[in-house]
């Protein structure tokens, strides 16, 4: 079951109020912003969207609001449904399908981890079966899950099992060799989306169909120029834009970039108030954000994102 994802795919933040409760009304403004930026696809409730910090009912409400607000405006809303138990994950998968999600994605369970690529493939087949008419992607998130299989081997096992609605991978790992092997063997059949913003150009030039990332939310035009240059095989422009991305992300990493800081940057830069993160994550203090904005200004970051 093919899911065509091309271009820049923002991993959306979930808007919250100051007390940590959902701010669903802000999603309308978020969709307006993405539509104005000519964004065709959005990925919700994954890491940046704090899906694993929300209850099942909250995740359903966020999904319903995004799909309703994005209707006829954003082509594909991909919903992350992964949890730490298969029952809840399947519940969210069924719900996403019932309200018309273009696709779903799931991480592996990572408290109790699968022991082999085959074990993971069986788990994914169970999730896919819960939403049989909706394309399903595997969200490979090594740094958080610690599930460190070669994804080429996982897809090999999925092929053996036969999962009709398996649609591809959001690959968030630095292992470009494994990613390249996935594209070489399965790139014509499945969507291969890359999730490490700092080296997106390398993945695109290897054949990735799209990039999925959180910094795309507030540096959208920079990444769109980067993507377009890769499509044209204009390595000079692609490299120049990627180096800019690496400069500002490297700086943010020295300032302890996390979801709280990402949400603060989104609010400051775009004017869309996505609020603070939910505990145990903390908001970035205003004084620190003032310094970060000043340093980004001196770096000419705001010229890069015009």
N, C-alpha and C positions, 0 to 999 in steps of 0.2 A: 504494500500500500504506500504509494509515493506521497511524500510531503515536500513540496518545493519551497525551500527557504533560501532566498538570495538577498544579498545586501547586508546592511547593518541591522542587527536585531538587539535592541536595548533589553537588558534584563531589568525590568521595572522595579522600582522601590514601591513598597506598600505604604500609602499615606496613613499617618496616624496623628491623633491629637496629642496634646502635651501630656495627657495622663496615660498615654499608651493604648488608648482605645482606637478602633478603626476610624478613619476619616474617609468614608466611601465617596462622599460628594466630590472630593478633590480628584477622583479618577476621571471625571468629565473634563476637567481642565488639563489633566495629563494627556488624555486622548487628543484634545485640541492641539496641544503642543506637538505631539508625535505626528499627527496628520499634517500640520503646517510644515514640519520638517521632512515630509515625504517618506515617512517610515511605513513600511508595508507589513511588518511582523513585530510582535512583541512577545517576550517570554516572562511569565508572571509566577510569583510565589516560589521561586527558587532561592538561592542564597541571598541575593540582594533584596528579594521580596519577603524575606524572613518567614517563609512558609512553615518551617519547622518550629517557629516560635508561636504559631497561631493554633487555635483549636480547630477541630474539623468544621464546626459551624461557621467560624470566622473565615476559613479558607473557602467554604462554599459561597459565602456572601461576597468575598472579594472576586471570586471567579465569575459569579453572576453579574456583578457590576461591570467588570471589564468587558465581558462578552456583549452585554447590553449597550454599553457606551461606545464600543468599537464597531458595532454592526454597520456594515457598508462603508466603513471609514478606514479600518485597518484590516487587511486581508486575513492574517493569521494570528490568532491568540493561542499561544502554546502554554498549557497549564502544567506546572510541576505538581505532581500528586504524591511524591514520595514521603513516606513516614517510617517509623521504626517498627511497624508491624504490618503484615500483609493484609489483614482485614481492613484497616483504615485506608491503606493505599488503594485497595480495590474499591472501597466505598467512594473515595474521591475520584477515581477513574470513571466509575459509572456515572457519578454526578456530572463530571465535565462533559462526558459524551451526551448526556441527556439534555444539556442546554446548548449544545452546538459548538463546543471547542474545536478548533481546527486540528489540534493535536494535543497529546499529553506527553509528559516526560517523567521519569523517576530515577532517583539515585538508588543504589543498593541499600538494603538494610546494613547499618554499620555498627550497631551494638553487637548483635550476633551476625558475624560476617560470613558470606559464602566462602567455602574453602577452595573451590576450583572454578575456572571459567564455565564449566558445564553447570555447576551449582547455581551460578549467577544467571546463566541463560534460562534455567528452569524457573527461577524466581521471576525473571522478566516476562517469561511466557505466561505466567499466572496473572501478572498485572495486565498484560495485553488482552488476555481473555475476558477480563472484566469490562473492557470497552472495545469489543471486536470490530466496530465500524469506525474507529478513530485511530489515526496513525499514532504510534507510540515510539518515543525516543528514549535511549538510555543516556542519563546525565552522568558522565564520568567525572567525578570530582575528587581526585586522589588526595589532595591536601586535607580535606575534611573527613572523608569516609575511611581513608586508609586501605581501601579495596584496590589492590595494585596488580590487576591482571593486565596482560596485553589485550587491548580491545579487539585487535584482529582475531585473537583466539576466542574471545567471547562471541563475536559475530559468527565465526566458524561453527560454534556450538548452536547458535540460534538457527543457522542454516540447516543443521542436522535435525533439530527438533521440528522446524517448520512453524514460523510465527507469522501468519499472513499480514498482520498489521504492524509488524516491526518496521520502523521508518528511518532509523539512523541513530546518530550519536551527537550529543553536545559534548565535545571533547575538551575538558579543562585540565590539561596536564602539559608539562614541558617536553614530553617524549614525542618529538616530531617524527622520529623514525616509525614508531608504532602508528601514529596518525597517517603518515605517508603510506604505510602498508594497508591501512584501512581504505584509503582512497584508491590505491592501485588495484586492490582486489574487489572493492565494493562501491566505489564512487559513482558508478553509473546506476546502481540499483538503489542506494540509500543516500539520504542527506547527511553530509559530514560537515558539522558546524564547529568552529573553533572558538574556545572560550578564554583564551589568555590574551588580554588586550595588548600587552606589551610586545607580542610577536605575531600579531595577526597577519601582517604582510607576508611573512614566511609561509604561514599556513595557506593563505589565499593563492600564492604563487605555486604551491604544491597541488592545488586543486580543491581546496575547501570552497563550499558553496556560499558560506556566510560566516560572519563573526557574531558571537553573542557575548555581550559584556555590560558591566555596570557603568564604566566611565563613558560609554556611548550616550548615556542619558544627558550629560551636561557638556560633552565635547563632540556632539553629533556631527557637525560639519567637518571637523578634522578627519574623523573616521570615514565619512562618506567620500571625501577627497582621496583618502588612502585606498578605499575599496575600489573606487572608479579607476584609479591609476593601476591597480593590480589587474583589473579586467582588461585594460588597454595594454598590459604588459609594459607599462612605463615605470621601470624599476627606479629611476632617479626620483621621481615625484613620490612614489610609494615609500621609498627609503627615507626621504626627507620628512614625510608626514609621520612615519613610524618612529623616527628619532625624536620628534616633538612629543609624541605619546610617551615614549620611554623617559624623556626628561621630566615631564610633569608627574608621571606615576612614580618614578624613582624618588622624586622629592616628597610626594605624599606618603610613600612607604617609610621614609625617615621620620615622618610626623605621626607614624602609627595608623596608617589608613585602615579603616574598618567601616562597617555599615553605618555607624553613627556619623562618621566624617563624610561618607558618601552622600548620605541624606542631607547633611548640612550644606554640602557643596551644591547639590541639586536645588535646594531651596534658595540659596544665595545667588546662584548663577542664572537660573531659569525663572525664578519668581514663583515656581510651583512649590507650595509649602507642603512637603511630604512629612514634616514633623520629625520627632525623635525616633530612635529604635526602641524596641521593647527589651526590657531586662531579660537576660543578664547583660546585654550590651548597653553601653551608656552613650549619651549625646556628647559631642565634642564641645568643650566650653567656648563661650563667645570670644573670650580673649585669644584663645588659640586659633579660632577661625579667622579673626581679624588679621592675625599675623600671617596665616596661610594665604588669605586673599591678597594681602600686600606682597608676599613673596611670589605668588603666581602672576601678579601684575608686573613685577619687576622682571620676571622670566619672559614676559610678552605672551603668556598663555591666552589672555583674552583677545589678542590679535589672531592667534592661531585658530580659535573656535568661531570666528566670524564667517 
